[in-house]
Amino acid sequence: MKKVISILIAALMSAASMAQVNPKINQLFEELKQTKGALTPTTPSIMKRGGLDTNGNRPSLDYSLPIYYRPDLIRGRQESLLVDSILQADKACFDKRVKAIRRTISEMQKEAQDSLHYESHTNGKDTIVCSLNFCRDTTRVHKYSDDKFSYFYSDEFLDFVLESGKQEGTFEGRFRYTVTLPGIDLSSNTYSWGDMMDDIESLMSKHSISHRNSFWQHDDAYSHAVWDDDESEDRKAWMNIVNYGEYAYAGVTEAKIYSLTEDQKQLAQQLLAAIDSMALRFTNSRQSRYYEYHYGASFERGPSIMLAVFSRHISETNSIQVRVADHGFHFLILNTRGVEWIPTEWYSLKSFVNGKKTYFEGMAPKK
């Protein structure tokens, strides 16, 4: 886990070097890294968004960190002195994080062009909402509202939300910082999705790693039936329901799966680093579709999306994902039209069409 955190912090610093990231943000995340609670993350997720370069859009870096304290999730299952000790330490870390974030916001407020602030502490309930805009170009600044509060969106902004949870003594919120990167040079060479797929295929072939093809489909009628029944066996058969593009119930996913055994961990990590470099190169080139690239994709962090590429108006998505399952390490290349549903048994299924499953040879579950 320490290695994962180090990789993410290195990615943070590398990303920061590409943009005019406020140094106080870097200082804040370095400070948060020291508050190692047992139950909550201390390292931000870092996402690079971009694409549609022909429209003059510039990529951006988004840093986000959930801020929460949820003892009810633990105490509801187990009562012990050890649990109380862990929660006590986690509450101390939570308090340190909130204090560090609030201090940083106070310091940065002097540099902000605009600010919104709301705070309430009544009837045992706490609410803190703050949004700062640092962009001087007013044509690039937008103000929007959700059901309760208002925020800024611009070339550089941050927001912090913290509210008491439904259970007494609980808190939930987030800290987010976004900064716009320099525009892509439109005269530069492109590195397309197809180019990257060719490079991945060559990389895998070099190490004698073949792939297997899987097909997952759900039409409108089947999707409605599954969606309307949370307890149905078919609902449990789908691990993940995602939609990057235009909303629709139906979806078709063609999956290409590269797998390595658990004794090939070192090679899996080498391949992960190489493919991650390709994905980052993809984001540094002109792209006609939107993309979301996640720094720090890792086998250790559970299911991890490295890169997703999609269109705003057409429900078609391409993505690269990394997963650990069935005693092995896996790279998934997905092409989805419609809503992306990933089966729970994705690693062993040759096809899953409207509830009907076929398995790869030798991978069917034992009865």
Secondary structure, 3 states (H helix, E strand, C coil): CHHHHHHHHHHHHHHHHHCCCCHHHHHHHHHHHCCCCCCCCCCCEEEEEECCHHHCCCCEEEEEEEEEECCHHHHCCCCCHHHHHHHHHHHHHHHHHHHHHHHHHHHHCCCCCEEEEEEEEECCEEEEEEEEECCCCHHHCEEEECCCCEEEECCEEEEEEEEECCCCCCEEEEEEEEEECCCCCCCCCCCCHHHHHHHHHHHHHHCCCCEEEEEEEECHHHHHHHHCCCCCHHHHCEEEEECCCCCCCCEEEEEEEEEEEHHHHHHHHHHHHHHHHHHHHHHCCCCCCEEEEECCCCCCCCCEEEEEEECCCCCEEEEEEEEEECCEEEEEEEEEEECEEEECCCCCEEEEECCEEEECCCCCCCC
